[in-house]
Amino acid sequence: MKQKANNFQNMRELGFYQQAAIAATLLERMLPNYQLFSEVTGFGDAKLCRDILNLVWEWLFVKKVKINFERLCEELELATPDQSQFDMFGVYPAIDTATALDSMLNGILSQDPTEFVNVAKISQASVARLIEYQAEEIDITTEAELKKWVRDHELMEYEMDCLSELIELVTPLKDGFQREQVQMLKAWVREQGLSNLGMELVAETQNSDG
């Protein structure tokens, strides 16, 4: 998983707002997983998660904007599903999305960019969980075979490629982010056309353009 490790290290070497922008973009790719779970089960608040991510984008390019991120963390906790209450795989990607969004908020509140790297780690762990879940139907008998299956799976390769490309996209943007850069990153998500779990995206991020 060398590329995966290199991605995380390369992300760590970027500036605070660069790392934040990558994390927000990754969350755009994760959010449909929560939205689908909420739609199917009736649990949670997909609009809240969408609104929180919109506010994160606003914070990114309006540096003096006043947002009560502490209150948003409290509201998000109430909208985070409990895996023991749902007998379906979809609860896990929903939890991952809420957890990653919480890390995003904590990174902003504490000015700690390691929380933004955690968003990337959670996204990739969510992909790995799906691949392992699918592997239950395949004749894999050892832990080593499973790790190789996850590592070589096209969905994991796509996830790593996306993070690598995002790092390249934001690396030149060292002087902060304007509305145009934010719109560029959202457009990149739409161009991918898939969530981190390979689900086809609707034109959701268009509704969040600032």
C-alpha positions in Angstrom: 0.0 0.0 0.0 2.9 2.3 -0.7 1.0 4.7 -2.8 -1.6 5.0 -0.1 1.1 5.9 2.5 2.7 8.3 0.1 -0.7 10.1 -0.5 -1.1 10.6 3.2 2.4 12.0 3.6 2.1 14.2 0.6 -1.2 15.6 2.0 0.5 16.3 5.4 3.2 18.4 3.6 0.6 20.8 2.3 -0.7 23.9 4.1 -3.6 24.0 6.5 -6.2 25.3 4.0 -4.9 23.0 1.2 -5.4 20.0 3.5 -8.9 21.3 4.4 -9.8 21.7 0.8 -8.9 18.1 0.0 -10.9 16.9 3.0 -13.9 18.9 2.0 -13.7 17.5 -1.6 -13.4 13.9 -0.3 -16.5 14.6 1.8 -18.4 15.6 -1.3 -17.6 12.0 -2.6 -18.7 10.4 0.7 -21.9 12.4 1.3 -24.1 10.4 -1.1 -23.5 7.3 1.0 -25.1 9.0 4.0 -27.9 10.5 1.9 -28.8 7.0 0.4 -28.8 5.4 3.9 -31.0 8.2 5.3 -33.4 7.9 2.3 -33.7 4.1 2.7 -34.1 4.0 6.5 -35.7 7.4 7.3 -33.0 7.9 9.9 -30.7 10.9 10.2 -30.6 14.3 8.6 -29.1 14.3 5.1 -30.0 18.1 4.8 -28.0 18.8 7.9 -24.9 17.0 6.6 -25.3 18.8 3.3 -25.7 22.2 5.0 -22.6 21.5 7.3 -20.5 20.8 4.2 -21.7 23.9 2.5 -20.7 25.9 5.6 -17.3 24.2 5.5 -16.8 25.4 1.9 -17.9 28.9 2.9 -15.4 28.9 5.8 -12.7 27.9 3.3 -13.0 31.0 1.1 -14.6 33.5 3.4 -11.9 33.6 6.1 -13.8 35.9 8.5 -17.1 34.1 8.3 -18.7 33.4 11.7 -20.0 29.8 12.0 -20.9 28.0 15.2 -19.0 24.8 14.5 -19.4 23.6 18.1 -23.2 23.5 17.7 -22.9 21.8 14.3 -20.8 19.1 16.0 -23.6 18.5 18.5 -26.2 18.3 15.8 -24.1 16.0 13.7 -23.7 13.6 16.7 -27.5 13.2 16.9 -27.7 12.5 13.2 -25.0 9.8 13.4 -26.5 6.3 13.2 -25.8 3.5 15.7 -24.6 0.4 13.8 -26.4 -1.9 16.4 -29.7 -0.4 15.4 -29.5 -1.3 11.7 -29.1 -4.8 10.1 -27.7 -3.6 6.8 -24.3 -2.8 5.4 -25.3 0.7 4.4 -25.1 1.8 8.1 -21.3 1.6 7.9 -20.7 4.1 5.0 -23.2 6.4 6.7 -21.3 6.3 10.0 -18.0 6.8 8.1 -19.4 9.9 6.4 -20.7 11.4 9.7 -17.4 10.5 11.4 -15.4 12.1 8.6 -17.6 15.2 8.7 -17.0 15.4 12.4 -13.2 15.2 11.9 -13.5 18.0 9.4 -15.3 20.2 12.0 -12.8 19.3 14.7 -9.9 20.2 12.4 -11.4 23.6 11.9 -12.1 24.1 15.6 -8.8 23.0 16.8 -6.8 24.3 13.8 -5.4 20.7 13.6 -4.7 19.6 10.0 -4.2 15.9 11.1 -8.0 15.8 11.4 -8.2 16.6 7.6 -5.8 13.7 6.9 -8.1 11.6 9.0 -10.9 12.4 6.6 -8.8 10.8 3.8 -8.1 7.8 6.0 -11.8 7.3 6.8 -12.7 7.5 3.2 -10.2 4.9 2.2 -11.2 2.7 5.1 -14.8 2.9 4.0 -13.8 1.7 0.5 -11.8 -1.1 2.1 -14.8 -2.2 4.2 -17.0 -2.4 1.1 -14.4 -4.5 -0.8 -14.0 -6.8 2.2 -17.8 -7.2 2.4 -18.0 -8.1 -1.3 -15.1 -10.5 -0.8 -17.3 -12.7 1.5 -18.8 -14.1 -1.7 -15.3 -15.0 -3.1 -13.1 -17.9 -2.1 -10.5 -16.0 0.0 -9.1 -18.1 2.8 -6.2 -16.2 4.3 -5.7 -12.7 5.7 -2.9 -12.1 3.2 -5.1 -12.9 0.3 -7.8 -10.6 1.6 -5.3 -7.7 2.0 -4.1 -8.2 -1.6 -7.6 -8.4 -2.8 -8.4 -5.0 -1.2 -5.2 -3.4 -2.3 -5.5 -4.5 -5.9 -9.3 -3.9 -6.2 -10.2 -1.3 -8.9 -12.3 0.7 -6.4 -9.3 1.1 -4.0 -7.1 2.0 -6.9 -9.6 4.6 -7.9 -9.8 6.0 -4.4 -6.1 6.4 -4.2 -5.9 7.9 -7.6 -8.5 10.5 -6.7 -6.6 11.5 -3.6 -3.4 11.7 -5.5 -5.1 13.9 -8.2 -6.6 16.2 -5.5 -3.2 16.7 -4.0 -1.9 17.8 -7.4 -4.8 20.1 -7.9 -4.4 22.0 -4.6 -0.6 22.0 -4.4 -0.3 25.2 -6.6 -3.0 27.0 -4.5 -0.7 28.2 -1.7 -2.2 31.6 -1.2 -5.6 30.5 0.0 -8.8 29.7 -1.7 -11.3 31.9 -3.5 -14.7 31.1 -4.7 -13.3 30.1 -8.1 -11.0 27.4 -6.6 -13.9 26.0 -4.5 -16.1 25.8 -7.6 -13.2 24.1 -9.4 -13.0 21.4 -6.8 -16.7 20.8 -6.8 -16.7 20.6 -10.6 -13.9 18.0 -10.2 -16.2 15.9 -8.1 -19.0 16.1 -10.6 -16.7 15.2 -13.4 -15.7 12.0 -11.5 -19.4 11.1 -11.5 -18.9 8.5 -8.7 -18.9 8.5 -4.9 -16.0 6.9 -3.1 -17.9 3.6 -3.1 -18.5 3.7 -6.8 -22.1 4.9 -6.6 -23.2 7.2 -9.5 -23.6 10.8 -8.4 -26.6 12.9 -9.0 -26.1 16.7 -9.6 -25.9 17.2 -5.9 -22.8 19.4 -5.6 -24.4 21.8 -8.1 -26.8 22.8 -5.4 -23.9 23.7 -3.1 -22.1 26.1 -5.4 -21.4 29.3 -3.5 
